[in-house]
Amino acid sequence: MGLNETKKVMRFIYFSVLFIALFLLSSCETEIMLSQGDVLIHQPVISYEQSETSSLWILNNLELDRIVQIETTENYLMSNHIARAISYDDILIILDKDANSVFVVNACTGKVQTQINRRGRGPGEYRSIIDIAFDDKNEQILVYNDYQKLFFFSLDGQFLKEEKINNDLYSSILYNNDHVIFHNKGIGISCYPYSIDVFNLTDMTWKTIGTNQKVNFNVSLSGPLLVKSKNIWYAPSLDMGLHLLDGDTIRVPFGLEVVNRLPKDLQKKSDRDFSSFSREVRERNILYMIQSIRETENFLAFYSNSGFMMFDKNTLQIRGAKWLNDKILGVKMTFTQYIAHDGDDNKIMFKISHDQWLERKPTNTNVPEHLKEQIEAVKIDEKLESNPILVFYKEKKHE
């Protein structure tokens, strides 16, 4: 082959590789794919004016089950940012992202049994915790950090081992039957939300479920992306489909028919001028994201940028509210206080702050005895900002 022919071949290979690279790059930045659920639910009206009515409907299907005041000491101080909560038997495992700590709390007494706080670069140490999961089979806490490592701790906080994960960085993890599920791969907040990577802890192999489709939208809500309750649910950014991980497939059993979707011009504005973006979203009553989907026996609970929603899987009724007015506790809990915890316990959890408890005004005096005891057991030191108070509701049995 002559010199000119060699140059032609090399030029052909160069431009072929460049074309493939550009194609792959563009393919992961395609337009958002709006999922069509098997059953479409009309978007509920969520406004301050109708929140009392919606609150009554939601709480009429739930009943107050447990109040857990997390112990507050100088050694155990939590922020208000509970990024992940896991319910297992009589304990709660809580990730406080601001404090970069994992707390193991007695779910009955609120006593902190263990705190994992290991800042550094040594074995079992981290700069920051991205997410946690729980291996209920071996009773081990999995901590995923910003070094792309997976740490394993016992419930008493003992560091057991670590595994180096691939070079990708994810924002959410879950443990399920000896597999670790990783979601939202990439640098941005909304990278590849339609795919889930699964790491097999037994044979150390990987598989990808779904499609590597990127969504150019860097706004997120504060709750967990993936939630494990009766099933594993999530919702991709800007997509109103309620996605269910079913073995090696992803199904969309339900989807919201949205009245006002986020237009492209406003979507682009979210990066340049977030204040203006937020104002326009409120003024135009735009629903652009749902998150933290939690399943109980008969309901799906989740929240959105507009408010908290609860959906009856049997009757297909849905309600949305800006807040829930619990008259036994005398507290109005906003939708941002909803915490979608992991665990198949048929319950829904909210958090109440120090100030809310001090200012509560109960109006329902028909309080079951066990709840009276729990309410009276809550002691607030007005001079010391206390850790959150967790409130659990369970489905009410209608006759």
Secondary structure, 3 states (H helix, E strand, C coil): CCHHHHHHHHHHHHHHHHHHHHHHHHHCCCCCCCCCCCEEEECCCCCCCCHHHHHHHHHHCEEEEEEEECCCCCCCCCCCCEEEEEEECCEEEEEECCCCEEEEEECCCCCEEEEECCECCCCCCECCEEEEEEECCCCEEEEEECCCEEEEEECCCCEEEEEECCCCCCCEEEEECCEEEEECCCCCCCCCCCEEEEEECCCCCEEEEECCCCCCCCCCCCCCCCEECCCEEECCCCCCEEEEEECCEEEEEEEEECCCCCCHHHHHHHHHCHHHHHHHHHHCCCCCCEEEEEECCCEEEEEECCCEEEEECCCCCEEEECEEEECCCCEEEEHHHEECCECCCCEEEEEECHHHHHCCCCCCCCCCHHHHHHHHHCCCCCCCCCCCEEEEEEECCCC
